[in-house]
Amino acid sequence: MRLFTTCPPSYSASAGDYLQRVIDVARLSEDAGCAGALIYTDNGTVDPWMVAHAVISNTRHFLPLIAVQPIYLHPYSAAKMVATLAFLLGRRVCLNMVAGGFKNDLEALNDPTPHDERYDRLIEYTQLMLQLLRTDGPVSFVGRYYTVRNVRLAPALPDTLMPEVFVSGSSPAGLAAARAMDALAIQYPKPSGDYAAEPPPDSLKLGIRIGIVARESDGEAWAAAHARFPVDRKGQLTRQLALKVSDSEWHRQIAGLGGNPGDAPDNPYWTLPFENYHTSCPYLVGSHERVADEIARYAGAGYRTIIVDVPQSAEELHHIGVACRRATERVSA
């Protein structure tokens, strides 16, 4: 099992302290044993490649998981960014390929491409980008969305620094794209018990994105969760508006689950932070043992990579680490 964290998004910070916040989260996460951190991209955030440069420059082996959206960058430019980071800093990155979920972001850039077709484009984008990274000589590629002729990538990328590819998507089109790209499919999970009746496809490499609030006891965990994510009526209205401008399958799935309001602590799956627009993923809340049981069930269903929400402190990462280590012991046993 692997654990990634998430870099704080820039829209929740001021220009003066954002860079230091990114560095702090990356260093804390690396010290806690995490493999890397997801770096967002959308119309309202700073450039993820520049954030990745800061992360690499201030860690030892930490992997930036850079979100790549085709509308922002030609595949040749994305390949050159990967190769340039490797050339300048001698470090590898991971890539989280995203088709784009907020229609108003895409429409602002004059991209009316339908949901499923965006995944077709994402497959072609990724194929061309990887071909450029893997090939020493000139590359020619003729596709529906991208065409290049006799283009050579410089600087060349060493084989040891080839990026691992993730893809975000819970829809059939997203899962088909993950299969076509041989990528690790990242999903916002349903409660773990749902996978007993309907397991995920066993032909895919799978991961989940989820938040975790764990403590020694259930009571302590729920108190900490409610303190961090209070009920927010304004946030609920914002979430309802966001649902109207998103065609993402995961967005609709989580919104329809309802989740645990916090007065039934036997159920660790909690969607209130999502419903109040505090974050974009469900949470697991409870004692280390209860959360470990839930994570182990996800792992048993095939989800062996976990991307946790933005960590708030070293103490929070400690509790997440305890739960994940105990989950790993259960899976190993």
C-alpha positions as CSV (number, residue, x, y, z in Angstrom):
1,M,0.0,0.0,0.0
2,R,1.1,3.5,-0.8
3,L,0.1,6.8,0.8
4,F,0.0,10.2,-1.0
5,T,-1.1,13.4,0.5
6,T,-2.5,16.5,-1.2
7,C,-0.9,19.9,-1.6
8,P,-3.0,22.8,-0.4
9,P,-4.8,24.6,-3.2
10,S,-3.8,28.1,-3.8
11,Y,-7.3,29.6,-3.6
12,S,-7.4,29.0,0.1
13,A,-4.1,30.8,0.8
14,S,-2.6,34.3,0.4
15,A,0.3,34.9,-2.0
16,G,2.6,35.7,0.8
17,D,2.4,32.4,2.6
18,Y,1.3,29.9,0.0
19,L,4.7,28.7,-1.1
20,Q,5.8,28.1,2.5
21,R,2.6,26.2,3.2
22,V,3.3,23.9,0.2
23,I,6.9,23.3,1.3
24,D,5.8,22.6,4.9
25,V,3.1,20.0,3.8
26,A,5.6,18.3,1.4
27,R,8.3,18.0,4.1
28,L,5.9,16.8,6.8
29,S,4.4,14.3,4.4
30,E,7.8,13.0,3.3
31,D,9.0,12.7,7.0
32,A,5.8,10.8,7.7
33,G,6.7,8.2,5.1
34,C,4.3,9.3,2.3
35,A,5.3,8.6,-1.3
36,G,4.2,12.0,-2.7
37,A,1.5,14.6,-3.0
38,L,-1.3,15.4,-5.5
39,I,-1.1,18.9,-7.0
40,Y,-4.4,20.2,-8.3
41,T,-5.1,22.1,-11.5
42,D,-8.1,24.1,-12.6
43,N,-8.9,27.6,-13.7
44,G,-8.7,28.9,-10.2
45,T,-5.3,27.6,-9.0
46,V,-1.7,28.4,-9.7
47,D,0.3,26.4,-12.2
48,P,1.0,22.8,-10.9
49,W,4.3,22.4,-12.7
50,M,5.8,25.4,-10.8
51,V,4.4,24.0,-7.5
52,A,6.0,20.7,-8.4
53,H,9.4,22.4,-8.9
54,A,9.1,23.9,-5.4
55,V,8.1,20.5,-3.9
56,I,11.1,18.7,-5.6
57,S,13.5,21.5,-4.6
58,N,12.6,21.2,-0.9
59,T,12.3,17.4,-0.5
60,R,14.7,14.4,-0.9
61,H,12.7,11.7,-2.7
62,F,9.1,13.0,-2.6
63,L,7.0,12.5,-5.8
64,P,4.9,15.4,-7.1
65,L,1.6,13.9,-8.5
66,I,1.0,16.6,-11.1
67,A,-2.5,17.0,-12.5
68,V,-2.4,17.3,-16.3
69,Q,-5.4,18.8,-18.1
70,P,-5.2,18.6,-22.0
71,I,-6.9,22.0,-22.5
72,Y,-4.0,23.8,-20.7
73,L,-0.9,22.2,-22.3
74,H,0.0,20.5,-25.6
75,P,1.3,16.9,-25.0
76,Y,4.7,17.9,-26.3
77,S,4.9,20.7,-23.8
78,A,3.9,18.3,-21.0
79,A,6.6,15.8,-22.0
80,K,9.1,18.6,-22.1
81,M,8.2,19.7,-18.6
82,V,8.7,16.1,-17.3
83,A,12.0,15.9,-19.1
84,T,13.1,19.3,-17.9
85,L,12.4,18.6,-14.2
86,A,14.4,15.4,-14.6
87,F,17.3,17.2,-16.3
88,L,17.5,20.1,-13.9
89,L,16.7,18.4,-10.6
90,G,17.3,14.7,-11.3
91,R,13.9,13.7,-10.0
92,R,10.9,11.7,-11.2
93,V,7.3,12.9,-11.1
94,C,3.9,11.2,-11.3
95,L,1.2,12.4,-13.6
96,N,-2.5,12.6,-12.8
97,M,-4.4,12.8,-16.1
98,V,-7.7,14.6,-15.8
99,A,-10.4,15.1,-18.4
100,G,-11.9,18.2,-16.6
101,G,-15.0,18.2,-14.5
102,F,-16.2,21.8,-14.3
103,K,-18.0,22.7,-17.5
104,N,-17.7,26.5,-16.8
105,D,-13.9,26.2,-16.7
106,L,-13.9,24.4,-20.1
107,E,-16.5,26.8,-21.6
108,A,-14.4,29.8,-20.5
109,L,-11.6,28.3,-22.7
110,N,-14.0,27.6,-25.6
111,D,-13.9,23.8,-25.1
112,P,-17.4,22.3,-25.6
113,T,-16.1,18.7,-25.9
114,P,-18.6,16.2,-24.3
115,H,-17.7,14.3,-21.2
116,D,-16.9,10.9,-22.7
117,E,-15.1,12.3,-25.7
118,R,-12.8,14.2,-23.3
119,Y,-11.6,10.8,-22.1
120,D,-11.0,9.8,-25.7
121,R,-8.8,12.9,-26.1
122,L,-7.1,12.2,-22.8
123,I,-6.1,8.7,-24.1
124,E,-4.6,10.1,-27.2
125,Y,-2.9,12.9,-25.3
126,T,-1.2,10.4,-22.9
127,Q,-0.2,8.1,-25.7
128,L,1.6,10.8,-27.5
129,M,3.2,12.3,-24.4
130,L,4.6,8.9,-23.3
131,Q,5.8,8.1,-26.8
132,L,7.8,11.3,-26.8
133,L,9.3,10.5,-23.4
134,R,10.2,6.9,-24.3
135,T,11.6,7.5,-27.8
136,D,15.2,8.6,-28.5
137,G,14.6,9.5,-32.1
138,P,12.1,11.7,-33.8
139,V,8.4,10.9,-33.3
140,S,5.6,11.1,-35.8
141,F,2.0,10.7,-34.6
142,V,-1.3,11.2,-36.4
143,G,-4.4,11.1,-34.3
144,R,-7.9,12.6,-34.1
145,Y,-6.8,15.3,-31.7
146,Y,-3.1,15.6,-32.0
147,T,-0.6,15.3,-34.9
148,V,3.2,15.7,-34.8
149,R,5.8,14.9,-37.5
150,N,9.4,14.1,-36.9
151,V,9.6,15.9,-33.5
152,R,12.4,15.0,-31.1
153,L,12.1,15.6,-27.4
154,A,15.0,17.4,-25.8
155,P,16.3,16.9,-23.2
156,A,15.8,13.2,-23.4
157,L,14.4,11.5,-20.3
158,P,16.4,8.7,-18.6
159,D,14.4,5.4,-18.4
160,T,14.7,5.4,-14.6
161,L,12.8,8.7,-14.4
162,M,9.8,7.7,-16.5
163,P,6.6,9.0,-14.8
164,E,3.9,6.8,-13.4
165,V,0.5,7.6,-14.9
166,F,-2.6,8.0,-12.8
167,V,-6.1,8.9,-14.2
168,S,-9.0,10.5,-12.3
169,G,-12.3,9.0,-13.3
170,S,-15.2,7.0,-11.8
171,S,-17.4,6.9,-14.9
172,P,-17.2,4.0,-17.4
173,A,-15.4,6.3,-19.8
174,G,-12.8,7.1,-17.1
175,L,-12.2,3.5,-16.3
176,A,-11.9,2.6,-20.0
177,A,-9.3,5.4,-20.3
178,A,-7.3,4.0,-17.4
179,R,-7.3,0.6,-19.0
180,A,-6.3,1.9,-22.4
181,M,-3.4,3.9,-20.9
182,D,-2.4,1.2,-18.4
183,A,-2.8,3.9,-15.8
184,L,-3.7,3.7,-12.1
185,A,-7.4,4.7,-11.8
186,I,-8.1,7.0,-8.9
187,Q,-11.6,7.1,-7.6
188,Y,-13.6,8.8,-4.9
189,P,-14.8,5.7,-3.1
190,K,-18.2,4.5,-2.0
191,P,-18.5,3.0,1.5
192,S,-16.2,0.0,1.6
193,G,-19.1,-2.4,2.2
194,D,-20.5,-1.6,-1.2
195,Y,-17.6,-3.3,-2.9
196,A,-18.5,-6.7,-1.3
197,A,-21.6,-6.9,-3.5
198,E,-20.1,-5.0,-6.5
199,P,-16.3,-5.3,-6.6
200,P,-14.3,-3.0,-8.8
201,P,-12.8,-4.4,-12.1
202,D,-9.9,-6.6,-11.2
203,S,-8.2,-5.8,-14.4
204,L,-7.3,-2.3,-13.3
205,K,-4.7,-0.8,-11.0
206,L,-6.8,1.1,-8.4
207,G,-6.5,3.9,-5.9
208,I,-8.8,6.1,-3.8
209,R,-8.8,9.7,-2.8
210,I,-10.3,10.2,0.7
211,G,-9.9,12.2,3.9
212,I,-9.0,10.7,7.2
213,V,-9.6,11.9,10.8
214,A,-8.4,9.2,13.2
215,R,-7.7,9.3,16.9
216,E,-7.3,6.8,19.8
217,S,-11.1,6.7,20.3
218,D,-14.1,7.2,18.1
219,G,-15.3,10.1,20.4
220,E,-12.0,11.9,20.0
221,A,-12.0,11.5,16.2
222,W,-15.6,12.7,15.8
223,A,-14.9,15.7,18.0
224,A,-11.9,16.6,15.9
225,A,-13.8,16.1,12.7
226,H,-16.7,18.3,13.7
227,A,-14.3,21.0,14.9
228,R,-12.5,21.0,11.6
229,F,-15.7,20.8,9.4
230,P,-18.6,22.6,11.0
231,V,-22.0,22.7,9.3
232,D,-21.9,25.6,6.7
233,R,-25.1,26.6,5.1
234,K,-23.3,28.9,2.6
235,G,-21.0,26.0,1.7
236,Q,-24.0,23.8,1.1
237,L,-25.5,26.3,-1.4
238,T,-22.1,26.6,-3.1
239,R,-22.0,22.8,-3.4
240,Q,-25.4,22.8,-5.0
241,L,-24.2,25.3,-7.6
242,A,-21.1,23.3,-8.2
243,L,-23.1,20.2,-8.9
244,K,-25.0,22.1,-11.6
245,V,-21.8,23.0,-13.5
246,S,-20.1,19.6,-13.2
247,D,-20.6,16.5,-15.3
248,S,-18.2,14.4,-13.3
249,E,-19.5,11.0,-12.3
250,W,-17.7,11.0,-8.9
251,H,-19.3,14.4,-8.1
252,R,-22.8,13.0,-8.6
253,Q,-22.0,9.7,-6.8
254,I,-20.9,11.3,-3.6
255,A,-23.7,13.8,-3.6
256,G,-26.2,10.9,-3.8
257,L,-24.7,8.9,-1.0
258,G,-25.9,11.1,1.9
259,G,-23.2,9.6,4.1
260,N,-23.0,9.7,7.9
261,P,-24.0,12.9,9.6
262,G,-21.9,12.1,12.6
263,D,-24.6,10.9,15.0
264,A,-23.9,7.2,14.0
265,P,-20.3,6.8,14.9
266,D,-20.3,3.1,14.0
267,N,-20.2,4.2,10.4
268,P,-16.8,5.8,9.6
269,Y,-17.8,7.0,6.1
270,W,-18.6,10.7,6.2
271,T,-19.6,13.1,3.4
272,L,-20.5,16.2,5.4
273,P,-17.2,18.0,4.5
274,F,-18.1,17.4,0.8
275,E,-21.7,18.5,1.2
276,N,-20.5,21.7,2.9
277,Y,-18.0,22.4,0.1
278,H,-15.1,22.2,2.6
279,T,-13.4,19.6,0.4
280,S,-14.0,17.4,-2.6
281,C,-13.8,13.9,-1.2
282,P,-15.5,11.8,1.5
283,Y,-13.9,11.2,4.8
284,L,-13.2,8.2,7.1
285,V,-13.7,9.2,10.8
286,G,-13.1,7.0,13.9
287,S,-10.6,5.3,16.1
288,H,-7.3,4.1,14.6
289,E,-8.7,0.6,14.7
290,R,-12.0,1.4,13.1
291,V,-10.4,3.5,10.3
292,A,-7.8,0.7,9.8
293,D,-10.5,-1.8,9.3
294,E,-12.2,0.3,6.7
295,I,-8.9,1.0,4.8
296,A,-8.1,-2.7,4.9
297,R,-11.5,-3.5,3.3
298,Y,-10.7,-1.0,0.4
299,A,-7.3,-2.7,0.0
300,G,-9.0,-6.1,-0.1
301,A,-11.1,-4.8,-2.9
302,G,-8.0,-3.8,-4.9
303,Y,-7.4,-0.2,-3.8
304,R,-3.8,-0.2,-2.8
305,T,-2.9,3.5,-3.4
306,I,-4.5,6.1,-1.1
307,I,-4.4,9.9,-1.7
308,V,-5.5,11.6,1.5
309,D,-6.9,15.1,1.7
310,V,-4.6,18.1,2.6
311,P,-3.0,17.3,6.0
312,Q,-3.5,20.0,8.6
313,S,-0.5,19.3,10.8
314,A,2.2,16.8,11.8
315,E,-0.1,15.4,14.5
316,E,-2.8,14.8,11.9
317,L,-0.3,12.9,9.7
318,H,0.8,10.9,12.7
319,H,-2.8,9.7,13.3
320,I,-3.3,8.9,9.6
321,G,0.0,7.0,9.6
322,V,-1.1,4.9,12.6
323,A,-4.4,3.9,10.9
324,C,-2.7,3.1,7.6
325,R,0.1,1.0,9.2
326,R,-2.5,-1.0,11.1
327,A,-4.5,-1.4,7.8
328,T,-1.3,-2.7,6.1
329,E,-0.8,-5.2,8.9
330,R,-4.3,-6.5,8.4
331,V,-3.8,-6.8,4.6
332,S,-0.5,-8.5,5.0
333,A,-2.0,-11.0,7.5
